[in-house]
Amino acid sequence: MRCPVYPEKPFLLVLLDPPAPGFPPNPLRFAPGRLADDFDQDGVLEIGYMATAGSGGRTFTSGWVQALGYDPAKRLLKYEYLMAVREGESQYTSYAQERLVRFRVR
């Protein structure tokens, strides 16, 4: 997949299924830039897109992040990183999940 990072494009939208019939699709908005965290731990700071969401205020209850990293030299999709956490009232309703999907760049 070629990198859709364009200097004049300030964001990337991915349309999700509508919540119910008759409603429009929900957009998931990704911000472009250089990803400061080295998610794939190869020592290279990739270019890409990131979307985040979560609770705010005095107490944190949940949040997630999704990052799409591209090889800066070849501009090909290198990885997709997903992380989600939820802090519940008990240990049975709390979780932290991470997923890193790597793609071969040649």
C-alpha positions in Angstrom: 0.0 0.0 0.0 1.4 3.4 -1.0 1.7 6.0 1.7 -1.2 8.4 1.6 0.8 11.2 3.3 0.4 14.4 1.3 1.8 17.7 2.5 -1.4 19.5 1.6 -3.7 17.0 3.2 -4.1 17.8 6.9 -5.8 14.5 7.9 -6.9 11.0 6.8 -10.5 9.8 7.2 -11.6 6.2 7.4 -15.4 5.7 7.3 -16.8 3.2 9.8 -20.2 1.5 9.5 -23.1 3.6 10.7 -24.3 2.9 14.2 -27.9 2.1 13.0 -29.7 1.8 9.7 -30.5 5.3 8.3 -27.6 7.0 9.9 -24.5 8.2 8.1 -21.2 6.4 8.5 -18.9 7.5 11.3 -15.6 9.1 10.3 -12.4 8.1 12.1 -10.0 11.0 11.8 -6.2 10.4 11.7 -3.7 13.3 12.1 -0.5 13.1 9.9 3.1 13.6 11.0 6.2 11.9 12.2 5.5 9.2 14.8 7.7 10.0 17.8 7.2 6.6 19.4 9.1 3.8 17.7 6.3 1.3 17.8 8.1 -1.4 15.8 11.4 -0.8 17.7 13.6 -0.7 14.7 15.3 2.6 15.5 13.6 4.5 12.7 11.0 7.2 13.4 8.3 6.6 10.7 6.0 9.0 9.1 2.3 8.2 9.3 -1.1 8.9 10.8 -2.4 8.5 14.4 -5.9 8.6 15.9 -6.5 8.7 19.7 -9.5 8.9 22.0 -10.2 8.5 25.7 -11.8 9.8 28.8 -10.5 12.9 30.4 -10.9 14.8 33.6 -9.8 13.8 37.0 -10.1 10.1 36.5 -9.0 8.0 33.6 -11.4 5.2 32.6 -10.7 4.2 29.0 -8.7 5.1 25.9 -7.3 3.9 22.6 -4.7 4.7 20.0 -4.3 3.6 16.4 -1.1 4.4 14.4 -0.3 3.7 10.8 3.5 3.9 10.2 5.1 4.2 6.8 8.7 3.6 5.7 10.1 7.2 5.2 12.3 6.2 2.3 10.0 3.9 0.3 6.7 5.4 1.5 5.1 2.0 1.9 2.9 0.9 4.8 5.2 -0.6 7.4 2.9 -1.3 10.4 -0.4 -0.8 12.1 -0.3 -0.4 15.9 -3.5 -0.6 18.1 -3.8 -0.1 21.8 -6.9 0.0 24.0 -7.2 0.2 27.8 -10.1 0.3 30.2 -10.0 0.8 34.0 -13.1 -0.7 35.7 -14.4 -1.0 39.2 -12.8 -4.5 39.5 -10.0 -6.4 38.0 -12.4 -8.4 35.9 -13.7 -5.3 34.0 -10.2 -3.8 33.4 -8.0 -4.6 30.5 -5.0 -3.4 28.4 -4.6 -4.7 24.9 -1.9 -4.1 22.3 -1.6 -5.3 18.7 1.2 -4.6 16.2 0.8 -5.8 12.6 4.0 -5.5 10.6 4.1 -5.5 6.8 7.1 -6.4 4.7 8.7 -3.4 3.0 10.9 -4.2 0.0 
